[in-house]
Amino acid sequence: MKRLVSLFLAGLATLLPLILSLYLIYWLVTFMDGLLDPLLILILGKAIPGLGFLITITIIILVGLMATNIIGHKLIAWSEQIFVKIPLLGKMYATFKRITNSFFSSNKTSFRQVALVEFPRKGIYSLGFITNDCFPYIDEDTYSIFIPTTPNPTSGWFIIMSRDHVKILDISVEKGIEMVISAGMVNNLSDK
């Protein structure tokens, strides 16, 4: 029974990111179809299945093209400045933008190192990831640490802990994420 549960969790950890990604794409395509269908029915007299997919891909590529050239980059930055000033919506947008940038960043510095901390209480250890080498609102040497949940590491706790209470592990961030997703079943530390 224990083996069956561990296989189930490993399968869930493998499938969940794929399912969530596919669902997000499905939702986006369905949303675009929903926007276009009334217009196409009005113009052509019928809806065209799959047109939402093509238009979604085209829009994403065009925005990417615009974001990577100088004029488009300035236009996007200008529109973001206006958007961020909208109460509530602007705060949400800025937060999602920072999170998205940390995941899609080419330098991959969102998680710097893997740490072992006593959390949620003394005597219980959790694997965490150093997100920053200091926390500016505390006058002592601290680490900002993200402690992910298992098997879905996209949620978790953000803690600030004194450096004296943090043990930095000599493993790669990728290996640390593997350990979290597998609920500790993958713990071969020989591959740094």
N, C-alpha and C positions, 0 to 999 in steps of 0.2 A: 504494500500500500504506500509506503514511504517513497519508493522508487517511482510509482505512478504519479504521485503528487509532484515530485521533483521534475519528472518529464513534462507534466502539464504546465508547470511554471516556466520551464525552459521554452516550451512551445509558445506559451503566451507572450513571453518576453521577445521571442523572435517574430511572432505574427503581429503584435500590437502596433509597432511603428509602421509596418507595411499597411495594415488595415486603416489606421488613422490617416496615413498619407493618401491612400486611395479614396477614402471617404471625403477628405478635403477637396481632392481633385473632382470627385463626383459632384460634391455640393457646388463647387465653382462652375462646372460645366452646366449643371441643372439650373443654377441661378442665371447664367448667361442665356440659356435656352428660354427660360421664363421671361427674360427681358425682350428677347428678339422675336419670339413666336407671335405675339399680337401684331407686331409691325410687319413681319413676313406674311402673315395671313391677310393683313390689309392690302399689302402691295402685290403679293404673288397668289393669294387665295389659298395657300397651304403653308404649313410649317415644314422646315427641312431638318430632319433629325441629324444630330452631329454637328450642325453649324455652330452651336455654342462652344463645342470643343475647339474647333478651328479658330474661332474668334478669340477664345480665351488664350490659346497658345500665341496667336498673333499679337494680342494686346501685351502679353508678358514680354515677348521678344521686342516689341516696339518700346516699351518702357525701359527695358534693359539697354536698348540702343540709345535711347534718350539719356539715361543715367550715366552712360559711359562717354558721352561727348561733352565738351566744355559748355556749350550753350544750354543743352538739356539739363546738365548737372546744376547750373545756376538757376534755371527755371524751376527745377524740383526743389532746390534749397529755398528759393523765394516762396513757393507755395507751401512748403513745410512750415516756414516762419509764420505765415498767416494762419495755417491750420492749428498750430500749437497754441495760439492765442485764444482759441475757442474754449470756453469753460468746460470742464469735465472731459469732453471729447479730446481736447488737446493733451491733457495729462495722460489719458489712456493711450493715445497715439504715441506719445513720447516714450512711454514705458515699453510698449510693444516694439517700437523701433529699436530701442536699446537691446532688448532680448533677441530680436531677429538679427541685429548686427553681430551680436556675440556668437550666435550659432553659424552664421554665414560668413564670418570674418575669415579672410585668407590667412591671417597670422595665427589663428587658433589659440589666442591667449586668454580665452574666457575662463578656463580652468588652468591654473598654473602648476599646481602640485597636488598630490594625493596626501591626505593627512588622516591621522587616527586621533579621535578626541573622545573624551568621556561625555557622552550625550545619550539619552536625555537626563541621566543622573550619574553620580559617581559610581564606578564599578561596572557600568555598561558602556561598551565602546561602539562607536559608529565611524564608518568611513566617510570622509568628507573631502571636499575639493577647495583649495585655496583660491578665492576669487580676487582678493586684494591683499597687499602686504600691510595695510594699515586701515584704521577706521578713524577719520579725522575728528570725531566728536568725543574721543576718549583720550586722556593724557597718559597712556601707557602703550607699550609695544603690543600690538594686537594683530590678529589675522581676521579677515572677513572670510567666512567659510560657508559653503553650500553643502548641506547634508541631504542627499537625494533619498527618495523612497524606493523600495524594491517591489516589483520588478520594473516600475515605470519611473525612470530617473528624471523625468521632466517636472515632477513636483517634489517638494521637500521643505526643509527649514533653512533659513538664513540665520547664522549665529555669528557673534563677534566674540572671540576668545583670546585671552592673554597668550602670548607666544610661549610662555612657560608651560602651558597646559596642552600644547599641541605637539604631537610627534609627526614629523614629516616622514613619509614612507619613500623608500627608494624603488618606486615602481612608476611606470608611465601612467598618464591620465587615462589612456585607452584601456590599459589593464585594470585600473581602478573602476572604470565604468563597466567593464565586463563582469567584475566581481559583484557590483551592485545589481546589475540586471539579472545575473544568475543566482542571486540571493546567496552568494558565497560558494556556490557549487564549483565555479571556475576559480581556483585559487593557486594555480601553477604560476609561481612568481619568477620562474627561470627566464621567461621572455620579457625583458624590460623594453 
